[in-house]
C-alpha cells in the first residue's frame, strides 16, 4: 500500500518515498516525518509541533525510531519526527511498530507530567487537552514521580484578556513562536532557564497584540486562558457550531461554542484558504454586544412623542401606515453589517415594494466616485475572478492604498505577513506614516499627505505581478480609486477593494447601492427587465437613486417622506450631527435594530431583529468568497430577521416580497445570477478637493482601529482593555514647531469640535499631518464632522 | 619521568608576565603568524588537516575538516568563533591558558581566521571569569597596537577584527549553537540543526566554532609543521593536550602530554593520590563523561581508547576521587549542576534533571526504596539520547556509570545515609587527620 501527498502543485518528480511503519508514503521533498505520518493516519503525539509554526523540536514527544536513513544505516538515537526531514528510502518506525519509540514517548509524557499540577478537574482545558489526551493514549497510565512539584503563584496576567498559569505550562513555545512568527508582536517570550523556565512578558513594554487569543487556542495545556472564557464551561458540555465571523470583511471561519443558551466562546475555525487556523481578538472575544441591557426585545412605536412597547402586529401596522403615506419617497439605509440574504431583502424591498432606488448601505464617509468605482470594479465579481488570499501569498508585490491591514482586515494582515516572512513578498504602503502594523510587514512607505493619494498612486513605479489593495478610506481622497483602477489596467497588476465591514461586499452583490441592482446589474433597461422577470414585477425605478448622504439630506428637508434604517450609527458617518438632525427632521423613520441606538431613539417605529448568532445566512468576504453563517442559538424572544421584518412590511403594503427565509432569498439571488450584459463604465476621477489653507497648514489623517469604542466591541471589557491607547500623532518637527512634547495632552480642533488626547511622536509621519484614531472611545471623527484631508489645528491640551 | 610531558601550550606559563606581548614575542611568538601569512590560506588549512588535530573541546571532531566545511562560495562573511565558555565541573584548561598566555590564542585566532578567510573573529569567554576576560581584551589590544590585528596585518593586505565577548555565565553556552545565539544577544539555547554553523551560524553566515585549546594549538602546528604535531600522540589521536588533574591528588594541576598518556602515568607525575589514600574513581574528561576506576589506570587517554572503554576523552579533566568519597554524593552534586544549567528548552533535560536530583537526594539520605535503582536507571534512559542537545547525555552519563561501577553504594542508600558511610569531612581535600577538620 502506498499513499501520495495530495497537492496538485507538487510535481511527481519532487516527491520522495519513505516508509512509515512499513507503509510507503510519497511526500514532497523537505516534508517532516510527522506530516508524512499524518497522511497515512498515523498520529505521532506532539506538543510543540504545529503545522503553521516553524519546527522547534523542543518537547521531544514525537520521538520515533529511524532504522534506516535511506542509506542503509539507522540513526543511533530516536529522532523528533517534527524536525526530521524525510529522505528517499527512509524507514520510520513510530510508537505503533517500535518499542524504542513507544518507550521514548512514554518517558517524555511521564517527564512532562512530573511538574504538571494534574488539576484537570478544575482546568478549562480538561476534556480538550492534548496533554490529557496524549497522556492517555501514549503515556504509562501511572506516574512514578513522588517528589516535589514546581509551583508558581497563579495566574499571571499577560494582558487584561490573557492569563497564564505557569505551573501547567509544558514550555512547548507554541505561544511565543506564534507571537514572534505569525503575529509579529513580541508580547511574550520564554525567560529563565531549566525547570524554572517560563513564559514571560516584556515588563517595560505595554502588551499589545490583536491576535493574542490564538495563543489560548494553540496552547496544548491549560496554561493560557482568556478572561472571557476562564471557568465558564467544560468543553464536553459545549455545543459547537461552525460559522463565519461578522466583524470584518476578512471572512474568518469560526467555531462558536454555546451552553445554556449562551455563547461561551468563539474559536478560530480551520479554513486554510482564508484564516488558516487563526483569527483576531475582536472576532474571538467580541460576541456579547447583543446580550446587554440595551437589547431590544419587543417592537416600539412612538406615541405622543414617546416610544412605547407594542405588539408585532401593531408595530407592523404603524410602520406600514407611515410607509404607505410616503409612497415611493422613501430612503433605505440598510447598513454594512448585514448577511447577504438580509441585504437582498432590503434591496428588493426598496425596488419592488417601495419603488425607489434611494438605497445605500454605506454608513460611513463615501463619495460619488466610490459609487462608480464599486459598480465597475467590485460589483458582479466572483471568487473566480477576484484576488484571493492565495494570490496575496504568491504575489511579488502588494501595494496598500488607504488601507491598514492590521487595523482594517486583520487576517489579510496575517496572510501578508506570512508571505513577507516565507516568500519574500514586498509590501508598499501609500500612507501618511509607517504604522506599527505595516512595519511588521517590512513595508516600504510611500509617504503621502491625505488628499494626495491619487497622485502618489499614479506615480507608483509598478510593474508586473503586483496586487493593489485599496481600502474604503480611499473614497475620501478624490481621484484615488480611479487612479487605482487605472493602475490595475497595467499588465500584471490586479486590484482588490477591501472594506472594513463584513456585510459590504454582500450588500453590493445584493444591490444595496443606488446605482446597482442585484448581481452587479446596472439600472439600464436590459438589466431591469432581467430582474423584473425573476421578481415578477412590472416596473422597477430606472433612475439612479441618492446616496446615503443625499438620502439623509432629503429626509431632513422633507423631500423624502420616510426612512427605513437598518444597523446604522450616526457617528460612523462623516458628520454625525447632520445624520442625527436628518433623522429627527425626517417625517417618518422605521428602524430595524438589535439594540437601542441613536437611530432607534429617533425612530417612529422600532422593529427588533435577531442577532447574528441566532440566524442563518451568508457573508461575502473581500475575495467574494461566501462564508456560511449558521444559527448557533435559538432565540424565542426575537426571532425576526431583517428579511422577515421586511417581508411583513411588504405584506402590509400589499406587495409580496416573495422571500421570507434566508434560504429562499439566497436561492432567488442565485437564480438571478451574475450580470452578463454591459457593465457600468469605468470609474473616472473626480476633481481633487482644493488643498486646505488653514493656519499652519495642518491636515488630518485618520483611520479606525480594530479595537475601539465601536458598538461591536460592547460587552467585552477585557478585550477593550487591550485596545491601543488613543493618541494624537505628529512628526517630531511638527510637534517642535507647535511647542508640544511626547506624552502631553494635545487638543485637535476641527470641523465641529475638538478632541484632546496624549501626543505620540511618530518618526515616519509627514510634517504637517496630524493623525487621530477614527474612534477614540469618547468620540469619533464623525462627531467632529472632520474627514481625512481636512484642515485642523493643534494646541496644547485644553487650549482649543 | 617528566620527559613524558610535552610542554608546548604551557611552555611559557611560568615565564615572568608571560601574558605580555613582548614576553610572548621573545619566545618566538607571532613567528608562526608571519609564516602562515606567507602561505596560502588553503595551505594553512591543509597543514592543520594533515596534523590530525582533533577538537579539544571534547567531541574530538577533526579541526581541519571542520574548516573545510565552510562554503567558500557563500556570499556572506565568514566568522571564526572561539569557544571559551569553559564551565564543566572539572574542566580547567582554557581559562588558565588564556590567563597565562593569551597571545597564544590570539595568534591562533589570526592564523585560523586567515585559513577560513574570515575577517571577523569572536572570542566568547565564560561570564564569571572577568579577570580572564580583561586579560584577553588586553592581549587583543596589544595585538592591534603591534599590527597583528586590524587592517592590512603585517602589510599582507589581510584584515581581521577580533571581538572579545563575555557570556553571562551559562554552561549551555558552551554548546556551539547556544553560544552563537548568546553571541547574537539572545538567550543561549541550542539551535535546530541543520543548518549547521559551518553553513549558517553566526548571523546566519558560515561560522567555524572551535575550542580555545584547538585554536591555541594552531600556531605550533604552523611553526613546527604538521608532521611534528602528528609525531606525538596515537594513530587516531595525534598531538598533545592539557590534562587537568584535580581532586585527591598530591599535586593537582595542568599536565601537557601527548594524547594516549595513561592515568597511571599522570598520577605518577602528580605525585600520586594524597597521602595514604587510594584512587576510587575518576572522570576522564569532566563530569559529563562516564566515570572510570582504578581498573582503567593503564587505559591510554586518547579519543578512541576511552570511547572503547565506554566513556569519553572529553576535555581531559581528570577529577580524581579517593576511597573516602561517596559516589552517591558526588553524582548528586554533578546532577545538581546539570539541573541548574539545563537551559529548559527540551523536556527530558529540563524535567529529567529535576527528577534525578530528587531521587539522588533520597539515595544520599538513605531514604531510597527497593527498586529505586531500577527507576533511577529507567528514568535516566528516558533522558539520555532523547534530548535536544548533549547536555542531558552528560548528566545521565555520570548517573549510569556510577551505578554501573558502584551499585552496592546505591543499594546502601536504601537504608544508610551516605554521610554515615562516608563521613564528608574525610574527603575534604585538605583534611589533615582522619575524622577531623584541618
Interface residues (C-beta under 8 A of the other chain):
Chain A: X55 X56 X57 X58 X59 X60 X61 X63 X76 X77 X78 X83 X103 X104 X106 X107 X108 X110 X111 X112 X114 X115 X144 X145 X147 X148 X150 X170 X171 X190 X191 X192 X193 X194 X195 X196 X197
Chain B: X170 X172 X187 X192 X339 X340 X341 X342 X343 X344 X345 X346 X347 X348 X350 X351 X352 X353 X354 X355 X358 X359 X375 X379 X381 X382 X383 X385 X386 X387 X388
